[in-house]
Amino acid sequence: MNLEEYFARTGYKGSPETQDLQTLTDIFQHHIRAVPFENLSIHCGEKITLELEHVYNKIVRRKRGGWCMENNQLLGWVLKCLGYETSFLGAYVFNPHQNAYASIMTHLLVKVVIDGKAYIVDGGFGVSYQMWQPMELVSGKDQPQAPGVFRFTEKNATWYLEKMRRKQYIPNQNFSNSDLLEKKECRKVYMFSLEARTVEDFRFQCSYLQTSPDSLFTKKSICTLQTTDGFRALIGWTFTETTYNYKENMDLVEFVTLEEEEIEKTLKEKFNITLDRKLVPINIKGFYTI
């Protein structure tokens, strides 16, 4: 494991010598545009494990992606190696279909402190809820980014993340009522405390999320990657490409349904992923919006 190999994977060519916010942002953006948020291992007969060496080998050497426990663990390792003050936190993801936060802490994220200011770095959420810049950990402040306006609020030592989105233009009207489309302008994303966590705190969740029939990740095969002006997503057989603010206060969301023989080609061309085993796509309705 070495940083040079990781930076070759993400295409980052800057100097990481200075532990400032600009360098952090640059490293972070290269990560989310090179490393997909994906759970394809579950749907092609592989087991997801949390050992850092395994995560590194999967993402850096095999050029795969991963979910939050993989992406953010790797990011945390990179930042710690560079001298940033980092710690892991655990979050409870909001389920819009149940209108409630999960009862299990399933989301791992990274806190980074620079010059006494705390920031949240989360490279493991994907689609339109993927932040593009580290977010300052302050309550009640709108933090506009390309994907939309993010905001933290704090109440009784619990922090909440929400996101306000723009209107959406969907050229293919067959998908105008797709259950993948978020209907609300303001969406709750997750809640968390500032209690420091370790990867060990996520062992049970890692197993549960890839085996339970109640898990979102067993109900849907997901691969999503941020681009310079939006993101791509392959959910089941549905490929979407979103362009942020393609005209005034409007995001362009393009949908297409793929044939079985197009899946492998799309993964290679749009996500730079080549799987060792055959993917069995799945997309049970509900539970997930882009």
Secondary structure, DSSP 8 states (H G I E B T S, - for coil): --HHHHHHHHT--S---S-SHHHHHHHHHHHHHHS-EE-GGGGTT------HHHHHIIIIIS---B-HHHHHHHHHHHHHHTT-EEEEEEEEEEETTTTEE-SS--EEEEEEEETTEEEEE--S--GGG--SS-EE--TT-EEEETTEEEEEEEETTEEEEEEE--EEE-SSGGGTT-TTS---SEEEEEEE----B-GGGGHHHHHHHHH-TTSHHHHB-EEEEE-SSEEEEEETTEEEEEEEEEETTEEEEEEEE--GGGHHHHHHHHH----SS-----B-SSS---
